[in-house]
Amino acid sequence: MKPIETWFNEKARGEAMSAKVKLKPCPFCGGKALVYTRVFHVPQPVDRWAVGCSSSEDCTAEMGNIDTKDGAIDMWNRRAKRGRGK
């Protein structure tokens, strides 16, 4: 696992919201979301997409780490339904 300082530096290099795709705000703090990539070295370098909250270092909400940008955005924008599911 990377030190938290490295994780936030990676988030800071993320790309801002696209005009085409509206990212929902953070479900925990309401902050702005960013789409970004990270490279994992396991054992070969692999790029992974994720979406995370950029509001502050206190909120570390993140979703994704998958191989497509659209997939990461879809995961972030999906919200659980309220009440009991059937």
Order of alpha helices (4+ residues) and beta strands (2+ residues): alpha-beta-beta-beta-alpha
